[in-house]
Amino acid sequence: MADLPTYLTCRGRCEVEAESIAYVVAAAHGLDASGYTFAYLAGWAGGDLTRVRQAAETVTKAARTILGRCSADTATGPDDLAGAA
């Protein structure tokens, strides 16, 4: 909750980052979310592509972390993952 004031003042950037990360991760798994994502990003970015570009470093880092974790999890095999749940 300590980050709530930052989130409220920077919600557009937070939404752009979160949706962009979800788009990258979905694309890496063969899912096409472009029909929804691009319009959503444009709305939160207020049509300002600079805002989207500014979020790129955060998006890239987070997406790489998530995808790295997904790769590590799937490398163990589906049977191992089912037993861990």
PDB file of N, CA, C and O in Angstrom:
ATOM      1  N   MET A   1       0.807  -1.194   0.000  1.00  0.00           N
ATOM      2  CA  MET A   1       0.000   0.000   0.000  1.00  0.00           C
ATOM      3  C   MET A   1       0.852   1.262   0.000  1.00  0.00           C
ATOM      4  O   MET A   1       0.368   2.344  -0.330  1.00  0.00           O
ATOM      5  N   ALA A   2       2.119   1.122   0.369  1.00  0.00           N
ATOM      6  CA  ALA A   2       3.002   2.288   0.398  1.00  0.00           C
ATOM      7  C   ALA A   2       3.185   2.872  -0.998  1.00  0.00           C
ATOM      8  O   ALA A   2       3.478   4.060  -1.133  1.00  0.00           O
ATOM      9  N   ASP A   3       3.018   2.058  -2.041  1.00  0.00           N
ATOM     10  CA  ASP A   3       3.177   2.537  -3.409  1.00  0.00           C
ATOM     11  C   ASP A   3       1.895   3.137  -3.980  1.00  0.00           C
ATOM     12  O   ASP A   3       1.900   3.608  -5.118  1.00  0.00           O
ATOM     13  N   LEU A   4       0.818   3.133  -3.234  1.00  0.00           N
ATOM     14  CA  LEU A   4      -0.458   3.612  -3.742  1.00  0.00           C
ATOM     15  C   LEU A   4      -0.408   5.056  -4.237  1.00  0.00           C
ATOM     16  O   LEU A   4      -0.946   5.322  -5.312  1.00  0.00           O
ATOM     17  N   PRO A   5       0.199   6.001  -3.528  1.00  0.00           N
ATOM     18  CA  PRO A   5       0.254   7.374  -4.069  1.00  0.00           C
ATOM     19  C   PRO A   5       0.977   7.443  -5.415  1.00  0.00           C
ATOM     20  O   PRO A   5       0.560   8.181  -6.308  1.00  0.00           O
ATOM     21  N   THR A   6       2.051   6.683  -5.560  1.00  0.00           N
ATOM     22  CA  THR A   6       2.772   6.655  -6.832  1.00  0.00           C
ATOM     23  C   THR A   6       1.892   6.066  -7.920  1.00  0.00           C
ATOM     24  O   THR A   6       1.836   6.591  -9.032  1.00  0.00           O
ATOM     25  N   TYR A   7       1.205   4.978  -7.604  1.00  0.00           N
ATOM     26  CA  TYR A   7       0.324   4.347  -8.583  1.00  0.00           C
ATOM     27  C   TYR A   7      -0.772   5.309  -9.031  1.00  0.00           C
ATOM     28  O   TYR A   7      -1.072   5.397 -10.221  1.00  0.00           O
ATOM     29  N   LEU A   8      -1.359   6.017  -8.097  1.00  0.00           N
ATOM     30  CA  LEU A   8      -2.453   6.922  -8.447  1.00  0.00           C
ATOM     31  C   LEU A   8      -1.986   8.066  -9.339  1.00  0.00           C
ATOM     32  O   LEU A   8      -2.724   8.498 -10.224  1.00  0.00           O
ATOM     33  N   THR A   9      -0.776   8.559  -9.117  1.00  0.00           N
ATOM     34  CA  THR A   9      -0.286   9.662  -9.941  1.00  0.00           C
ATOM     35  C   THR A   9       0.318   9.171 -11.251  1.00  0.00           C
ATOM     36  O   THR A   9       0.453   9.948 -12.197  1.00  0.00           O
ATOM     37  N   CYS A  10       0.679   7.913 -11.321  1.00  0.00           N
ATOM     38  CA  CYS A  10       1.324   7.364 -12.520  1.00  0.00           C
ATOM     39  C   CYS A  10       0.551   6.178 -13.080  1.00  0.00           C
ATOM     40  O   CYS A  10       1.141   5.288 -13.691  1.00  0.00           O
ATOM     41  N   ARG A  11      -0.751   6.157 -12.878  1.00  0.00           N
ATOM     42  CA  ARG A  11      -1.527   4.985 -13.275  1.00  0.00           C
ATOM     43  C   ARG A  11      -1.399   4.681 -14.755  1.00  0.00           C
ATOM     44  O   ARG A  11      -1.317   3.513 -15.135  1.00  0.00           O
ATOM     45  N   GLY A  12      -1.380   5.699 -15.597  1.00  0.00           N
ATOM     46  CA  GLY A  12      -1.236   5.465 -17.033  1.00  0.00           C
ATOM     47  C   GLY A  12       0.017   4.690 -17.359  1.00  0.00           C
ATOM     48  O   GLY A  12      -0.022   3.732 -18.131  1.00  0.00           O
ATOM     49  N   ARG A  13       1.135   5.099 -16.772  1.00  0.00           N
ATOM     50  CA  ARG A  13       2.390   4.380 -17.023  1.00  0.00           C
ATOM     51  C   ARG A  13       2.316   2.957 -16.466  1.00  0.00           C
ATOM     52  O   ARG A  13       2.784   2.016 -17.108  1.00  0.00           O
ATOM     53  N   CYS A  14       1.736   2.797 -15.284  1.00  0.00           N
ATOM     54  CA  CYS A  14       1.600   1.459 -14.698  1.00  0.00           C
ATOM     55  C   CYS A  14       0.775   0.549 -15.603  1.00  0.00           C
ATOM     56  O   CYS A  14       1.135  -0.608 -15.818  1.00  0.00           O
ATOM     57  N   GLU A  15      -0.318   1.067 -16.126  1.00  0.00           N
ATOM     58  CA  GLU A  15      -1.172   0.278 -17.016  1.00  0.00           C
ATOM     59  C   GLU A  15      -0.441  -0.064 -18.318  1.00  0.00           C
ATOM     60  O   GLU A  15      -0.538  -1.188 -18.812  1.00  0.00           O
ATOM     61  N   VAL A  16       0.289   0.908 -18.870  1.00  0.00           N
ATOM     62  CA  VAL A  16       1.050   0.670 -20.098  1.00  0.00           C
ATOM     63  C   VAL A  16       2.100  -0.408 -19.853  1.00  0.00           C
ATOM     64  O   VAL A  16       2.263  -1.311 -20.674  1.00  0.00           O
ATOM     65  N   GLU A  17       2.811  -0.322 -18.732  1.00  0.00           N
ATOM     66  CA  GLU A  17       3.836  -1.320 -18.425  1.00  0.00           C
ATOM     67  C   GLU A  17       3.224  -2.699 -18.232  1.00  0.00           C
ATOM     68  O   GLU A  17       3.703  -3.677 -18.806  1.00  0.00           O
ATOM     69  N   ALA A  18       2.183  -2.784 -17.438  1.00  0.00           N
ATOM     70  CA  ALA A  18       1.567  -4.084 -17.146  1.00  0.00           C
ATOM     71  C   ALA A  18       1.014  -4.743 -18.408  1.00  0.00           C
ATOM     72  O   ALA A  18       1.240  -5.931 -18.636  1.00  0.00           O
ATOM     73  N   GLU A  19       0.306  -3.994 -19.211  1.00  0.00           N
ATOM     74  CA  GLU A  19      -0.275  -4.561 -20.434  1.00  0.00           C
ATOM     75  C   GLU A  19       0.806  -4.927 -21.441  1.00  0.00           C
ATOM     76  O   GLU A  19       0.688  -5.931 -22.144  1.00  0.00           O
ATOM     77  N   SER A  20       1.845  -4.126 -21.513  1.00  0.00           N
ATOM     78  CA  SER A  20       2.948  -4.425 -22.429  1.00  0.00           C
ATOM     79  C   SER A  20       3.664  -5.705 -22.022  1.00  0.00           C
ATOM     80  O   SER A  20       4.021  -6.521 -22.873  1.00  0.00           O
ATOM     81  N   ILE A  21       3.873  -5.878 -20.728  1.00  0.00           N
ATOM     82  CA  ILE A  21       4.506  -7.101 -20.230  1.00  0.00           C
ATOM     83  C   ILE A  21       3.629  -8.303 -20.569  1.00  0.00           C
ATOM     84  O   ILE A  21       4.123  -9.324 -21.047  1.00  0.00           O
ATOM     85  N   ALA A  22       2.347  -8.182 -20.322  1.00  0.00           N
ATOM     86  CA  ALA A  22       1.421  -9.277 -20.631  1.00  0.00           C
ATOM     87  C   ALA A  22       1.438  -9.604 -22.117  1.00  0.00           C
ATOM     88  O   ALA A  22       1.380 -10.774 -22.496  1.00  0.00           O
ATOM     89  N   TYR A  23       1.516  -8.584 -22.955  1.00  0.00           N
ATOM     90  CA  TYR A  23       1.559  -8.792 -24.409  1.00  0.00           C
ATOM     91  C   TYR A  23       2.810  -9.563 -24.812  1.00  0.00           C
ATOM     92  O   TYR A  23       2.725 -10.514 -25.590  1.00  0.00           O
ATOM     93  N   VAL A  24       3.966  -9.166 -24.294  1.00  0.00           N
ATOM     94  CA  VAL A  24       5.232  -9.822 -24.636  1.00  0.00           C
ATOM     95  C   VAL A  24       5.217 -11.279 -24.180  1.00  0.00           C
ATOM     96  O   VAL A  24       5.609 -12.173 -24.930  1.00  0.00           O
ATOM     97  N   VAL A  25       4.769 -11.512 -22.963  1.00  0.00           N
ATOM     98  CA  VAL A  25       4.728 -12.882 -22.432  1.00  0.00           C
ATOM     99  C   VAL A  25       3.735 -13.731 -23.225  1.00  0.00           C
ATOM    100  O   VAL A  25       4.029 -14.882 -23.549  1.00  0.00           O
ATOM    101  N   ALA A  26       2.583 -13.184 -23.536  1.00  0.00           N
ATOM    102  CA  ALA A  26       1.592 -13.924 -24.326  1.00  0.00           C
ATOM    103  C   ALA A  26       2.152 -14.254 -25.711  1.00  0.00           C
ATOM    104  O   ALA A  26       1.995 -15.377 -26.191  1.00  0.00           O
ATOM    105  N   ALA A  27       2.802 -13.287 -26.351  1.00  0.00           N
ATOM    106  CA  ALA A  27       3.370 -13.513 -27.678  1.00  0.00           C
ATOM    107  C   ALA A  27       4.441 -14.593 -27.643  1.00  0.00           C
ATOM    108  O   ALA A  27       4.545 -15.400 -28.566  1.00  0.00           O
ATOM    109  N   ALA A  28       5.231 -14.609 -26.585  1.00  0.00           N
ATOM    110  CA  ALA A  28       6.282 -15.622 -26.449  1.00  0.00           C
ATOM    111  C   ALA A  28       5.698 -17.030 -26.332  1.00  0.00           C
ATOM    112  O   ALA A  28       6.376 -18.018 -26.612  1.00  0.00           O
ATOM    113  N   HIS A  29       4.444 -17.107 -25.920  1.00  0.00           N
ATOM    114  CA  HIS A  29       3.774 -18.404 -25.788  1.00  0.00           C
ATOM    115  C   HIS A  29       2.801 -18.656 -26.941  1.00  0.00           C
ATOM    116  O   HIS A  29       1.953 -19.546 -26.868  1.00  0.00           O
ATOM    117  N   GLY A  30       2.935 -17.865 -28.001  1.00  0.00           N
ATOM    118  CA  GLY A  30       2.139 -18.105 -29.202  1.00  0.00           C
ATOM    119  C   GLY A  30       0.738 -17.533 -29.179  1.00  0.00           C
ATOM    120  O   GLY A  30      -0.086 -17.890 -30.021  1.00  0.00           O
ATOM    121  N   LEU A  31       0.451 -16.658 -28.240  1.00  0.00           N
ATOM    122  CA  LEU A  31      -0.887 -16.063 -28.154  1.00  0.00           C
ATOM    123  C   LEU A  31      -0.875 -14.666 -28.773  1.00  0.00           C
ATOM    124  O   LEU A  31       0.031 -13.876 -28.508  1.00  0.00           O
ATOM    125  N   ASP A  32      -1.866 -14.366 -29.587  1.00  0.00           N
ATOM    126  CA  ASP A  32      -1.959 -13.056 -30.222  1.00  0.00           C
ATOM    127  C   ASP A  32      -2.958 -12.201 -29.461  1.00  0.00           C
ATOM    128  O   ASP A  32      -4.169 -12.395 -29.571  1.00  0.00           O
ATOM    129  N   ALA A  33      -2.444 -11.259 -28.694  1.00  0.00           N
ATOM    130  CA  ALA A  33      -3.297 -10.362 -27.917  1.00  0.00           C
ATOM    131  C   ALA A  33      -3.364  -8.975 -28.542  1.00  0.00           C
ATOM    132  O   ALA A  33      -3.852  -8.036 -27.913  1.00  0.00           O
ATOM    133  N   SER A  34      -2.882  -8.836 -29.763  1.00  0.00           N
ATOM    134  CA  SER A  34      -2.784  -7.525 -30.388  1.00  0.00           C
ATOM    135  C   SER A  34      -4.142  -6.844 -30.576  1.00  0.00           C
ATOM    136  O   SER A  34      -4.235  -5.620 -30.486  1.00  0.00           O
ATOM    137  N   GLY A  35      -5.181  -7.614 -30.833  1.00  0.00           N
ATOM    138  CA  GLY A  35      -6.501  -7.027 -31.042  1.00  0.00           C
ATOM    139  C   GLY A  35      -6.985  -6.237 -29.840  1.00  0.00           C
ATOM    140  O   GLY A  35      -7.700  -5.247 -29.997  1.00  0.00           O
ATOM    141  N   TYR A  36      -6.613  -6.651 -28.668  1.00  0.00           N
ATOM    142  CA  TYR A  36      -7.007  -5.969 -27.438  1.00  0.00           C
ATOM    143  C   TYR A  36      -5.922  -5.012 -26.963  1.00  0.00           C
ATOM    144  O   TYR A  36      -6.209  -3.882 -26.567  1.00  0.00           O
ATOM    145  N   THR A  37      -4.683  -5.469 -27.005  1.00  0.00           N
ATOM    146  CA  THR A  37      -3.578  -4.739 -26.385  1.00  0.00           C
ATOM    147  C   THR A  37      -3.335  -3.371 -27.001  1.00  0.00           C
ATOM    148  O   THR A  37      -3.195  -2.389 -26.272  1.00  0.00           O
ATOM    149  N   PHE A  38      -3.283  -3.283 -28.303  1.00  0.00           N
ATOM    150  CA  PHE A  38      -2.907  -2.018 -28.935  1.00  0.00           C
ATOM    151  C   PHE A  38      -3.901  -0.904 -28.617  1.00  0.00           C
ATOM    152  O   PHE A  38      -3.498   0.226 -28.339  1.00  0.00           O
ATOM    153  N   ALA A  39      -5.174  -1.210 -28.654  1.00  0.00           N
ATOM    154  CA  ALA A  39      -6.178  -0.193 -28.323  1.00  0.00           C
ATOM    155  C   ALA A  39      -6.098   0.186 -26.845  1.00  0.00           C
ATOM    156  O   ALA A  39      -6.239   1.357 -26.492  1.00  0.00           O
ATOM    157  N   TYR A  40      -5.873  -0.796 -25.992  1.00  0.00           N
ATOM    158  CA  TYR A  40      -5.760  -0.547 -24.552  1.00  0.00           C
ATOM    159  C   TYR A  40      -4.560   0.346 -24.257  1.00  0.00           C
ATOM    160  O   TYR A  40      -4.662   1.311 -23.499  1.00  0.00           O
ATOM    161  N   LEU A  41      -3.414   0.011 -24.869  1.00  0.00           N
ATOM    162  CA  LEU A  41      -2.212   0.822 -24.669  1.00  0.00           C
ATOM    163  C   LEU A  41      -2.405   2.240 -25.180  1.00  0.00           C
ATOM    164  O   LEU A  41      -2.007   3.201 -24.520  1.00  0.00           O
ATOM    165  N   ALA A  42      -3.005   2.373 -26.333  1.00  0.00           N
ATOM    166  CA  ALA A  42      -3.237   3.708 -26.900  1.00  0.00           C
ATOM    167  C   ALA A  42      -4.118   4.535 -25.978  1.00  0.00           C
ATOM    168  O   ALA A  42      -3.899   5.735 -25.814  1.00  0.00           O
ATOM    169  N   GLY A  43      -5.111   3.897 -25.376  1.00  0.00           N
ATOM    170  CA  GLY A  43      -5.992   4.617 -24.455  1.00  0.00           C
ATOM    171  C   GLY A  43      -5.258   5.102 -23.221  1.00  0.00           C
ATOM    172  O   GLY A  43      -5.384   6.266 -22.842  1.00  0.00           O
ATOM    173  N   TRP A  44      -4.489   4.219 -22.585  1.00  0.00           N
ATOM    174  CA  TRP A  44      -3.767   4.604 -21.378  1.00  0.00           C
ATOM    175  C   TRP A  44      -2.596   5.527 -21.661  1.00  0.00           C
ATOM    176  O   TRP A  44      -2.221   6.341 -20.817  1.00  0.00           O
ATOM    177  N   ALA A  45      -2.023   5.403 -22.840  1.00  0.00           N
ATOM    178  CA  ALA A  45      -0.904   6.277 -23.193  1.00  0.00           C
ATOM    179  C   ALA A  45      -1.400   7.624 -23.681  1.00  0.00           C
ATOM    180  O   ALA A  45      -0.606   8.530 -23.937  1.00  0.00           O
ATOM    181  N   GLY A  46      -2.701   7.758 -23.809  1.00  0.00           N
ATOM    182  CA  GLY A  46      -3.267   9.017 -24.292  1.00  0.00           C
ATOM    183  C   GLY A  46      -2.808   9.343 -25.701  1.00  0.00           C
ATOM    184  O   GLY A  46      -2.707  10.512 -26.072  1.00  0.00           O
ATOM    185  N   GLY A  47      -2.530   8.309 -26.488  1.00  0.00           N
ATOM    186  CA  GLY A  47      -2.054   8.511 -27.843  1.00  0.00           C
ATOM    187  C   GLY A  47      -0.595   8.921 -27.915  1.00  0.00           C
ATOM    188  O   GLY A  47      -0.081   9.191 -29.001  1.00  0.00           O
ATOM    189  N   ASP A  48       0.085   8.971 -26.768  1.00  0.00           N
ATOM    190  CA  ASP A  48       1.481   9.405 -26.693  1.00  0.00           C
ATOM    191  C   ASP A  48       2.408   8.196 -26.769  1.00  0.00           C
ATOM    192  O   ASP A  48       2.619   7.509 -25.769  1.00  0.00           O
ATOM    193  N   LEU A  49       2.958   7.937 -27.950  1.00  0.00           N
ATOM    194  CA  LEU A  49       3.845   6.791 -28.113  1.00  0.00           C
ATOM    195  C   LEU A  49       5.126   6.938 -27.311  1.00  0.00           C
ATOM    196  O   LEU A  49       5.785   5.943 -27.011  1.00  0.00           O
ATOM    197  N   THR A  50       5.483   8.154 -26.963  1.00  0.00           N
ATOM    198  CA  THR A  50       6.662   8.377 -26.128  1.00  0.00           C
ATOM    199  C   THR A  50       6.482   7.701 -24.782  1.00  0.00           C
ATOM    200  O   THR A  50       7.431   7.137 -24.237  1.00  0.00           O
ATOM    201  N   ARG A  51       5.271   7.753 -24.242  1.00  0.00           N
ATOM    202  CA  ARG A  51       4.988   7.101 -22.953  1.00  0.00           C
ATOM    203  C   ARG A  51       5.219   5.597 -23.051  1.00  0.00           C
ATOM    204  O   ARG A  51       5.763   4.985 -22.132  1.00  0.00           O
ATOM    205  N   VAL A  52       4.806   5.012 -24.156  1.00  0.00           N
ATOM    206  CA  VAL A  52       5.006   3.581 -24.350  1.00  0.00           C
ATOM    207  C   VAL A  52       6.499   3.285 -24.461  1.00  0.00           C
ATOM    208  O   VAL A  52       6.986   2.333 -23.853  1.00  0.00           O
ATOM    209  N   ARG A  53       7.214   4.076 -25.218  1.00  0.00           N
ATOM    210  CA  ARG A  53       8.658   3.871 -25.383  1.00  0.00           C
ATOM    211  C   ARG A  53       9.394   4.035 -24.053  1.00  0.00           C
ATOM    212  O   ARG A  53      10.343   3.300 -23.781  1.00  0.00           O
ATOM    213  N   GLN A  54       8.973   4.980 -23.230  1.00  0.00           N
ATOM    214  CA  GLN A  54       9.619   5.208 -21.939  1.00  0.00           C
ATOM    215  C   GLN A  54       9.464   4.008 -21.009  1.00  0.00           C
ATOM    216  O   GLN A  54      10.305   3.775 -20.141  1.00  0.00           O
ATOM    217  N   ALA A  55       8.407   3.264 -21.190  1.00  0.00           N
ATOM    218  CA  ALA A  55       8.165   2.085 -20.356  1.00  0.00           C
ATOM    219  C   ALA A  55       8.935   0.863 -20.841  1.00  0.00           C
ATOM    220  O   ALA A  55       8.939  -0.170 -20.173  1.00  0.00           O
ATOM    221  N   ALA A  56       9.584   0.969 -21.990  1.00  0.00           N
ATOM    222  CA  ALA A  56      10.208  -0.188 -22.640  1.00  0.00           C
ATOM    223  C   ALA A  56      11.249  -0.880 -21.761  1.00  0.00           C
ATOM    224  O   ALA A  56      11.308  -2.110 -21.755  1.00  0.00           O
ATOM    225  N   GLU A  57      12.064  -0.144 -21.026  1.00  0.00           N
ATOM    226  CA  GLU A  57      13.097  -0.765 -20.196  1.00  0.00           C
ATOM    227  C   GLU A  57      12.468  -1.624 -19.105  1.00  0.00           C
ATOM    228  O   GLU A  57      12.895  -2.756 -18.878  1.00  0.00           O
ATOM    229  N   THR A  58      11.462  -1.091 -18.435  1.00  0.00           N
ATOM    230  CA  THR A  58      10.766  -1.842 -17.393  1.00  0.00           C
ATOM    231  C   THR A  58      10.081  -3.064 -17.986  1.00  0.00           C
ATOM    232  O   THR A  58      10.137  -4.156 -17.419  1.00  0.00           O
ATOM    233  N   VAL A  59       9.437  -2.875 -19.125  1.00  0.00           N
ATOM    234  CA  VAL A  59       8.724  -3.961 -19.786  1.00  0.00           C
ATOM    235  C   VAL A  59       9.686  -5.079 -20.175  1.00  0.00           C
ATOM    236  O   VAL A  59       9.418  -6.252 -19.915  1.00  0.00           O
ATOM    237  N   THR A  60      10.793  -4.718 -20.791  1.00  0.00           N
ATOM    238  CA  THR A  60      11.770  -5.713 -21.233  1.00  0.00           C
ATOM    239  C   THR A  60      12.324  -6.500 -20.059  1.00  0.00           C
ATOM    240  O   THR A  60      12.404  -7.727 -20.117  1.00  0.00           O
ATOM    241  N   LYS A  61      12.704  -5.816 -19.004  1.00  0.00           N
ATOM    242  CA  LYS A  61      13.271  -6.485 -17.833  1.00  0.00           C
ATOM    243  C   LYS A  61      12.263  -7.437 -17.192  1.00  0.00           C
ATOM    244  O   LYS A  61      12.590  -8.585 -16.891  1.00  0.00           O
ATOM    245  N   ALA A  62      11.048  -6.959 -16.988  1.00  0.00           N
ATOM    246  CA  ALA A  62      10.026  -7.784 -16.349  1.00  0.00           C
ATOM    247  C   ALA A  62       9.646  -8.980 -17.219  1.00  0.00           C
ATOM    248  O   ALA A  62       9.509 -10.095 -16.716  1.00  0.00           O
ATOM    249  N   ALA A  63       9.478  -8.752 -18.513  1.00  0.00           N
ATOM    250  CA  ALA A  63       9.112  -9.851 -19.412  1.00  0.00           C
ATOM    251  C   ALA A  63      10.202 -10.904 -19.454  1.00  0.00           C
ATOM    252  O   ALA A  63       9.907 -12.099 -19.461  1.00  0.00           O
ATOM    253  N   ARG A  64      11.467 -10.476 -19.482  1.00  0.00           N
ATOM    254  CA  ARG A  64      12.573 -11.443 -19.472  1.00  0.00           C
ATOM    255  C   ARG A  64      12.578 -12.258 -18.184  1.00  0.00           C
ATOM    256  O   ARG A  64      12.830 -13.463 -18.210  1.00  0.00           O
ATOM    257  N   THR A  65      12.302 -11.613 -17.071  1.00  0.00           N
ATOM    258  CA  THR A  65      12.255 -12.313 -15.789  1.00  0.00           C
ATOM    259  C   THR A  65      11.142 -13.359 -15.794  1.00  0.00           C
ATOM    260  O   THR A  65      11.358 -14.504 -15.396  1.00  0.00           O
ATOM    261  N   ILE A  66       9.965 -12.966 -16.240  1.00  0.00           N
ATOM    262  CA  ILE A  66       8.818 -13.886 -16.282  1.00  0.00           C
ATOM    263  C   ILE A  66       9.091 -15.040 -17.235  1.00  0.00           C
ATOM    264  O   ILE A  66       8.859 -16.201 -16.897  1.00  0.00           O
ATOM    265  N   LEU A  67       9.584 -14.717 -18.427  1.00  0.00           N
ATOM    266  CA  LEU A  67       9.838 -15.766 -19.410  1.00  0.00           C
ATOM    267  C   LEU A  67      10.961 -16.692 -18.955  1.00  0.00           C
ATOM    268  O   LEU A  67      10.927 -17.892 -19.229  1.00  0.00           O
ATOM    269  N   GLY A  68      11.945 -16.146 -18.269  1.00  0.00           N
ATOM    270  CA  GLY A  68      13.012 -16.982 -17.723  1.00  0.00           C
ATOM    271  C   GLY A  68      12.476 -17.945 -16.692  1.00  0.00           C
ATOM    272  O   GLY A  68      12.875 -19.109 -16.644  1.00  0.00           O
ATOM    273  N   ARG A  69      11.576 -17.460 -15.874  1.00  0.00           N
ATOM    274  CA  ARG A  69      10.957 -18.320 -14.858  1.00  0.00           C
ATOM    275  C   ARG A  69      10.079 -19.387 -15.509  1.00  0.00           C
ATOM    276  O   ARG A  69      10.070 -20.541 -15.080  1.00  0.00           O
ATOM    277  N   CYS A  70       9.340 -18.992 -16.551  1.00  0.00           N
ATOM    278  CA  CYS A  70       8.504 -19.960 -17.266  1.00  0.00           C
ATOM    279  C   CYS A  70       9.371 -21.045 -17.879  1.00  0.00           C
ATOM    280  O   CYS A  70       9.020 -22.224 -17.824  1.00  0.00           O
ATOM    281  N   SER A  71      10.495 -20.662 -18.461  1.00  0.00           N
ATOM    282  CA  SER A  71      11.401 -21.633 -19.072  1.00  0.00           C
ATOM    283  C   SER A  71      11.961 -22.569 -18.016  1.00  0.00           C
ATOM    284  O   SER A  71      12.068 -23.774 -18.247  1.00  0.00           O
ATOM    285  N   ALA A  72      12.318 -22.029 -16.867  1.00  0.00           N
ATOM    286  CA  ALA A  72      12.859 -22.860 -15.790  1.00  0.00           C
ATOM    287  C   ALA A  72      11.809 -23.849 -15.297  1.00  0.00           C
ATOM    288  O   ALA A  72      12.116 -25.012 -15.039  1.00  0.00           O
ATOM    289  N   ASP A  73      10.569 -23.383 -15.168  1.00  0.00           N
ATOM    290  CA  ASP A  73       9.491 -24.257 -14.702  1.00  0.00           C
ATOM    291  C   ASP A  73       9.174 -25.343 -15.712  1.00  0.00           C
ATOM    292  O   ASP A  73       8.989 -26.499 -15.333  1.00  0.00           O
ATOM    293  N   THR A  74       9.107 -24.996 -16.988  1.00  0.00           N
ATOM    294  CA  THR A  74       8.741 -25.987 -17.997  1.00  0.00           C
ATOM    295  C   THR A  74       9.889 -26.943 -18.268  1.00  0.00           C
ATOM    296  O   THR A  74       9.670 -28.045 -18.772  1.00  0.00           O
ATOM    297  N   ALA A  75      11.113 -26.537 -17.938  1.00  0.00           N
ATOM    298  CA  ALA A  75      12.256 -27.419 -18.141  1.00  0.00           C
ATOM    299  C   ALA A  75      12.195 -28.631 -17.211  1.00  0.00           C
ATOM    300  O   ALA A  75      12.817 -29.656 -17.489  1.00  0.00           O
ATOM    301  N   THR A  76      11.452 -28.520 -16.110  1.00  0.00           N
ATOM    302  CA  THR A  76      11.349 -29.631 -15.179  1.00  0.00           C
ATOM    303  C   THR A  76      10.367 -30.682 -15.681  1.00  0.00           C
ATOM    304  O   THR A  76      10.377 -31.821 -15.215  1.00  0.00           O
ATOM    305  N   GLY A  77       9.534 -30.305 -16.613  1.00  0.00           N
ATOM    306  CA  GLY A  77       8.569 -31.253 -17.165  1.00  0.00           C
ATOM    307  C   GLY A  77       7.215 -31.089 -16.531  1.00  0.00           C
ATOM    308  O   GLY A  77       7.117 -30.740 -15.355  1.00  0.00           O
ATOM    309  N   PRO A  78       6.162 -31.338 -17.295  1.00  0.00           N
ATOM    310  CA  PRO A  78       4.798 -31.147 -16.794  1.00  0.00           C
ATOM    311  C   PRO A  78       4.450 -32.042 -15.624  1.00  0.00           C
ATOM    312  O   PRO A  78       3.665 -31.646 -14.762  1.00  0.00           O
ATOM    313  N   ASP A  79       5.015 -33.245 -15.570  1.00  0.00           N
ATOM    314  CA  ASP A  79       4.700 -34.160 -14.460  1.00  0.00           C
ATOM    315  C   ASP A  79       5.227 -33.607 -13.136  1.00  0.00           C
ATOM    316  O   ASP A  79       4.555 -33.697 -12.108  1.00  0.00           O
ATOM    317  N   ASP A  80       6.428 -33.038 -13.167  1.00  0.00           N
ATOM    318  CA  ASP A  80       7.005 -32.453 -11.947  1.00  0.00           C
ATOM    319  C   ASP A  80       6.175 -31.265 -11.477  1.00  0.00           C
ATOM    320  O   ASP A  80       5.967 -31.088 -10.276  1.00  0.00           O
ATOM    321  N   LEU A  81       5.698 -30.444 -12.422  1.00  0.00           N
ATOM    322  CA  LEU A  81       4.916 -29.266 -12.053  1.00  0.00           C
ATOM    323  C   LEU A  81       3.573 -29.653 -11.469  1.00  0.00           C
ATOM    324  O   LEU A  81       3.099 -29.000 -10.539  1.00  0.00           O
ATOM    325  N   ALA A  82       2.956 -30.684 -11.982  1.00  0.00           N
ATOM    326  CA  ALA A  82       1.655 -31.116 -11.477  1.00  0.00           C
ATOM    327  C   ALA A  82       1.791 -31.579 -10.035  1.00  0.00           C
ATOM    328  O   ALA A  82       0.895 -31.351  -9.222  1.00  0.00           O
ATOM    329  N   GLY A  83       2.894 -32.221  -9.715  1.00  0.00           N
ATOM    330  CA  GLY A  83       3.115 -32.692  -8.355  1.00  0.00           C
ATOM    331  C   GLY A  83       3.380 -31.565  -7.376  1.00  0.00           C
ATOM    332  O   GLY A  83       3.147 -31.714  -6.176  1.00  0.00           O
ATOM    333  N   ALA A  84       3.862 -30.445  -7.877  1.00  0.00           N
ATOM    334  CA  ALA A  84       4.186 -29.314  -7.008  1.00  0.00           C
ATOM    335  C   ALA A  84       2.973 -28.475  -6.669  1.00  0.00           C
ATOM    336  O   ALA A  84       3.016 -27.673  -5.736  1.00  0.00           O
ATOM    337  N   ALA A  85       1.898 -28.646  -7.407  1.00  0.00           N
ATOM    338  CA  ALA A  85       0.711 -27.795  -7.194  1.00  0.00           C
ATOM    339  C   ALA A  85      -0.082 -28.220  -6.003  1.00  0.00           C
ATOM    340  O   ALA A  85      -1.104 -27.609  -5.691  1.00  0.00           O
TER     341      ALA A  85
END
